[in-house]
Structure formats: structure tokens, C-alpha cells
Amino acid sequence: MWSYALKRAGTTAVTLLAASVIIFAFIHIVPGDPIYVLLGDTATPDQIDALRHQLGLDQPIILQYLTWTGHVLEGNLGRSIFFQAPVLSVIADGAETSALLATMTMIWVTLIGVPIGMIAAVRHGTWLDQGLSGAAMLMASIPTFWVGLYLILIFAAWLGWFPSSGYPSIFEGGLVNLRYLVLPSLALAAPNAALILRLTRASMLDVAREDYVRTARAKGIRPWQVVVRHILRNALLAVVSAFGFTFAALLSEAVVTETVFALPGIGRLVVQSILRRDYPVIQGVILVIVVVYLLINLIVDLSYRLLDPRVELQ
């Protein structure tokens, strides 16, 4: 276990180094200049040169990268050009919304996808299986923004059960403010729950053909015990991988939902920063997302050993 952890730590360091180079190079290749975004088209050449020197954008690109990397190693992601605030504080403002939204979405995905996928697998070939599989395909094919708009129309405008937009922090109004995330989390959960449903069904059907499952049934073990203890548990290996990457993706790919529901999340922050050419914020957010992906991938790999002791981590 420890040797595996050390090996993964080395791989993570190399991945982060490569990611930092790609992120920095790509952002500076994209057309646009933050100087003109800040000063406007009426700025004089002297004003442009002065601000460019102040922000360090007049230095060679390699020197800019080395300076930025040195600050990152010190835990400093830089200072936002637009907000004039530390990048970490800017990211933290949106991280609460995105993290809670992703967590609530994964709760819906688990409650919907796994049980219904299990039912579809147990009732394989019946009308119930066909109906659930068809519903999953429909959920996966409907655009998230369309689902979000109809959720707002029904549950916010007509019934008035939930707020339609915005999100005040739970640190200001308590856990009751989580009601602002119910509708957007449901909108995000629809396609992801369909994925988990189909994956759970397919994995369980594959495991059900194994010899040890037939042996368990031949021994007279109760059907529900065979399904839960022998089929579902072994089928969860593939599902756990999907859970990990789905959660990580939700942190960065929820920009459409955040826009529809006017949520101050990470995805919306990235889009706004790109439009403003706020290089430090873009670099910081993407680097944080890469770190989250790597950490979740490590957690998923370690969870394999807990689900199946036969798995060897190498």
C-alpha cells in the first residue's frame, strides 16, 4: 500500500508539472489582452505600458511561467487582474457553491441510478427492464438547460416550492439555504443518473454470469442475498470509477446549469474569467480542478481494495 502511494505521489507530481505547462502555454496563446479589457480602447500607450509592467506581462513568457510556478509552490496562485484580490479567495467564493452542488447531485445520482439499475438488472428482459432502460436513454438525451428551465417553471414559478435562482451561503443563512441547490442538482443529476443506471445494470448482468453466483444460487442462498452480497458488491467496482469521475466533472462542467440558475460557481467563474482575460484566475481554477481530479482518482483506486480484497494495487 505504501509503495503504491509513493509511486502515485511521483506520478501526480509529474502530471501536475505537465498540466501547469499546458495550462500556462494555452492561456497565453489564446487571442486577447487583459490590458485592453481593464483600460478599454481609449487608453494611451503610456498607460498600457505602465499597467503591463505592473502586472509583469512585459517579461518573457518563460520567466512569467517560472515566476508563477514558484508562487504556486509557495501556495500563492497569484492575484486576480479583474477582481484585484488573491486568486485563492476568488476561487473559494465559488468553490462552496460548486462543491455543494456536486455533492447534492451525486446524492441524487446514487439514490436514482443504483437502485433503479439494480431493479432493471434483476428484471432483465421484462417490460420493466425495457421501460427503465428507455427512460434512462431519454434522461441522457435531454439537454441539462432544458431540464433546468422546466424545473424552474414547475417547482418555482407554478408551485413555489423552491427558489428559481441564486445561492446565499450556508454560512450566512444556515443549511436552509441548500434549498437553492435542489433544482439545479436535479437538473444535473438527470443525465448522470441515467449513466449510472445503465452502468449498474450492465455490470450486474456481467457479474450474474460468473460461476460463484451460480454456486451461491445452487447452495440455496436467498435471492436477495445473492443479488446484494454477490452480484451488486462486485458490480460496484465499475460504478465507483464512474462515481469518481462524475463528481470531479461536475465541479468544472456545471457552467450551463450555473448560468441557468444564476449560481456563483466555479464553472461560471472560469467562463467570466476567460472573457475578461483574467490569466491568474483561469490558471488557478484549472490547476485546482486538475488536483481534484488526481485526488479523486487516487481515492477511487484505493476504494477498489475495500470493495474487492483480491485487487492488488501496483
C-alpha positions in Angstrom: 0.0 0.0 0.0 2.8 2.5 1.0 4.8 1.7 -2.1 1.8 2.3 -4.2 1.1 5.6 -2.5 4.7 6.7 -3.1 4.5 5.7 -6.7 1.3 7.6 -7.2 2.8 10.7 -5.5 5.6 10.7 -8.0 3.2 10.3 -10.9 1.0 13.0 -9.5 3.9 15.4 -9.3 4.9 14.8 -13.0 1.2 15.1 -14.1 0.9 18.5 -12.3 4.1 19.7 -13.8 2.9 18.8 -17.3 -0.5 20.2 -16.6 1.0 23.5 -15.4 3.0 23.9 -18.6 0.0 23.1 -20.8 -2.3 25.4 -18.9 0.1 28.4 -18.9 1.0 28.0 -22.6 -2.6 27.5 -23.8 -3.9 30.6 -21.9 -1.2 32.8 -23.3 -1.7 31.5 -26.9 -5.4 32.4 -26.8 -6.1 35.8 -28.6 -6.9 38.7 -26.4 -5.1 41.0 -23.9 -6.3 41.7 -20.3 -4.7 45.2 -20.5 -7.3 46.3 -23.1 -10.1 44.6 -21.1 -9.1 46.7 -18.0 -8.3 50.0 -19.6 -10.6 50.0 -22.6 -9.9 51.2 -26.1 -9.3 54.8 -25.1 -6.1 54.0 -23.1 -2.9 55.8 -24.1 0.2 53.8 -25.0 1.9 55.1 -21.8 -1.0 53.8 -19.6 -0.9 50.4 -21.4 2.9 50.0 -21.0 2.7 51.0 -17.3 -0.1 48.5 -16.5 1.6 45.8 -18.5 4.8 46.4 -16.5 2.9 46.5 -13.2 1.3 43.1 -13.9 4.6 41.6 -15.2 3.2 40.8 -18.6 6.1 42.6 -20.3 8.5 39.8 -19.2 9.5 36.8 -21.4 6.9 34.0 -21.3 9.4 31.6 -19.8 10.2 34.0 -16.9 6.4 34.5 -16.4 5.9 30.8 -16.1 8.8 30.3 -13.7 7.6 33.2 -11.5 4.1 31.7 -11.5 5.3 28.2 -10.7 7.4 29.5 -7.8 4.4 31.3 -6.3 2.3 28.2 -6.7 4.8 26.1 -4.8 4.5 28.6 -2.0 0.7 28.2 -2.0 0.1 31.5 -3.8 -1.9 31.3 -7.1 -1.4 34.9 -7.8 -3.7 38.0 -7.8 -6.7 38.4 -10.0 -6.3 41.1 -12.6 -10.1 41.9 -12.7 -11.1 41.4 -9.0 -7.8 42.8 -7.6 -7.9 40.0 -5.0 -5.9 36.8 -4.3 -6.9 34.1 -6.7 -7.4 31.6 -3.8 -10.1 33.9 -2.3 -11.8 34.3 -5.6 -11.8 30.5 -6.1 -13.0 30.0 -2.6 -16.0 32.2 -3.2 -17.2 29.9 -6.0 -15.9 26.6 -4.5 -18.6 26.4 -1.8 -21.4 26.6 -4.4 -19.8 24.1 -6.8 -18.8 21.6 -4.1 -22.3 21.6 -2.5 -23.9 21.4 -5.9 -21.7 18.4 -7.0 -22.4 16.7 -3.6 -26.1 17.1 -3.8 -26.1 16.0 -7.5 -24.2 12.8 -6.5 -26.7 12.1 -3.8 -29.5 12.2 -6.4 -27.4 10.2 -8.8 -26.8 7.5 -6.2 -30.4 7.4 -5.0 -31.8 7.2 -8.5 -29.2 5.4 -10.6 -28.0 2.5 -8.4 -31.4 1.2 -7.1 -33.2 1.5 -10.5 -30.2 0.0 -12.3 -30.3 -2.9 -9.8 -34.1 -3.4 -10.4 -33.5 -3.3 -14.2 -30.8 -6.0 -13.9 -32.9 -8.2 -11.7 -35.9 -7.9 -14.1 -33.7 -8.3 -17.2 -35.7 -8.9 -20.4 -39.1 -7.9 -18.9 -41.2 -4.9 -19.8 -40.0 -3.2 -16.6 -36.4 -3.5 -17.7 -37.2 -2.2 -21.2 -39.2 0.7 -19.7 -36.4 1.7 -17.2 -33.8 1.4 -19.9 -35.8 3.6 -22.3 -36.4 6.2 -19.5 -32.6 6.2 -18.9 -31.9 6.9 -22.6 -34.5 9.7 -22.5 -32.9 11.3 -19.4 -29.4 11.1 -21.0 -30.5 12.7 -24.3 -32.4 15.7 -22.9 -30.2 18.8 -22.5 -29.5 19.9 -19.0 -30.6 23.5 -19.6 -33.9 22.3 -20.9 -34.5 20.2 -17.8 -33.4 23.2 -15.6 -35.9 25.5 -17.3 -38.8 23.2 -16.8 -37.9 22.5 -13.2 -37.9 26.3 -12.6 -41.3 26.6 -14.4 -43.0 23.8 -12.5 -41.4 23.8 -9.0 -40.5 27.5 -8.7 -43.0 29.5 -10.8 -46.1 27.3 -10.6 -45.8 25.5 -7.3 -43.4 27.9 -5.5 -41.7 25.1 -3.6 -38.1 26.1 -4.3 -36.2 29.3 -5.3 -35.6 29.8 -9.0 -32.1 31.3 -8.9 -29.2 32.5 -6.8 -27.5 30.9 -3.8 -26.8 32.7 -0.4 -24.1 30.9 1.5 -25.0 28.4 4.2 -22.6 30.3 6.5 -24.9 33.2 6.3 -28.4 31.6 6.4 -27.7 28.1 7.6 -28.5 24.7 6.0 -31.9 26.0 4.9 -30.1 27.7 2.0 -29.5 24.3 0.5 -33.0 24.6 -0.9 -31.5 26.9 -3.6 -29.5 23.9 -4.9 -32.3 21.4 -5.1 -33.5 22.2 -8.6 -30.0 22.7 -10.2 -28.8 19.5 -8.6 -31.8 17.6 -10.0 -31.1 19.1 -13.5 -27.5 17.9 -13.3 -28.5 14.6 -11.9 -30.8 13.6 -14.8 -28.1 12.6 -17.4 -25.6 11.4 -14.8 -28.2 9.2 -13.1 -29.0 7.7 -16.5 -25.3 6.8 -17.0 -25.0 5.2 -13.5 -28.3 3.3 -14.1 -27.1 1.8 -17.4 -23.7 1.1 -16.0 -25.1 -0.6 -12.8 -27.4 -2.7 -15.0 -24.7 -3.8 -17.4 -22.2 -4.6 -14.6 -24.7 -6.6 -12.6 -25.6 -8.6 -15.7 -22.0 -9.4 -16.4 -21.3 -10.5 -12.8 -24.5 -12.6 -12.7 -23.0 -14.9 -15.3 -20.0 -15.7 -13.1 -19.5 -19.2 -11.6 -19.6 -18.1 -8.0 -23.0 -16.6 -8.5 -24.4 -19.8 -9.9 -22.7 -21.7 -7.0 -24.4 -19.3 -4.5 -27.8 -19.9 -6.0 -27.2 -23.7 -6.1 -26.5 -23.6 -2.3 -30.0 -22.2 -1.8 -29.0 -18.8 -0.6 -31.9 -16.4 -0.7 -32.2 -14.5 -4.0 -32.0 -11.0 -2.4 -28.7 -12.0 -0.6 -27.3 -13.3 -3.9 -28.1 -10.0 -5.6 -26.8 -7.7 -2.8 -23.8 -9.7 -1.4 -22.5 -11.4 -4.5 -23.7 -9.5 -7.6 -24.1 -5.9 -6.6 -21.0 -5.7 -4.5 -18.7 -7.0 -7.3 -20.5 -4.9 -9.9 -19.8 -1.7 -7.9 -16.2 -1.7 -9.0 -17.1 -0.2 -12.4 -19.7 2.0 -10.8 -17.3 3.5 -8.3 -15.0 4.6 -11.1 -17.9 6.4 -12.8 -18.9 8.0 -9.5 -15.4 9.4 -9.0 -15.0 11.0 -12.4 -18.6 12.2 -12.5 -18.1 14.1 -9.2 -14.9 15.6 -10.5 -16.5 16.6 -13.8 -19.4 18.2 -12.0 -17.1 20.7 -10.4 -16.0 22.1 -13.7 -18.7 21.2 -16.2 -21.8 22.7 -14.5 -21.3 26.1 -16.2 -24.6 25.8 -18.2 -26.6 24.9 -15.1 -24.9 27.6 -13.0 -25.8 30.1 -15.7 -29.5 29.0 -15.9 -29.9 29.2 -12.1 -27.5 32.2 -11.7 -25.3 30.3 -9.3 -21.8 31.8 -8.4 -19.9 28.6 -9.0 -16.5 27.6 -10.4 -17.7 26.9 -14.0 -19.3 30.3 -14.3 -16.2 31.9 -12.8 -14.0 30.2 -15.5 -16.2 31.5 -18.4 -16.3 35.0 -17.0 -12.5 35.0 -16.4 -11.9 33.8 -20.0 -14.0 36.7 -21.3 -12.0 39.1 -19.1 -8.7 37.5 -20.0 -8.0 37.2 -16.2 -5.0 34.9 -16.6 -4.2 34.2 -12.9 -7.8 33.1 -12.2 -8.0 30.9 -15.2 -4.7 29.2 -14.4 -5.6 28.9 -10.7 -9.0 27.4 -11.3 -7.8 24.9 -13.9 -4.9 23.8 -11.7 -7.2 23.3 -8.8 -9.5 21.2 -10.9 -6.6 19.1 -12.1 -5.6 18.5 -8.4 -9.2 17.5 -7.6 -9.2 15.0 -10.5 -6.0 13.4 -9.3 -7.1 13.2 -5.7 -10.5 11.6 -6.6 -8.7 9.2 -9.0 -6.5 8.1 -6.1 -9.4 7.7 -3.8 -11.2 5.6 -6.4 -8.2 3.3 -6.8 -7.9 2.8 -3.0 -11.6 2.1 -2.8 -11.1 -0.9 -5.1 -9.2 -2.7 -2.4 -12.0 -2.1 0.1 -14.7 -3.4 -2.3 -12.6 -6.4 -3.5 -9.7 -7.6 -1.4 -8.4 -9.6 -4.4 -7.4 -6.4 -6.2 -3.7 -5.7 -6.0 -2.6 -2.1 -6.1 0.6 -1.8 -8.2 
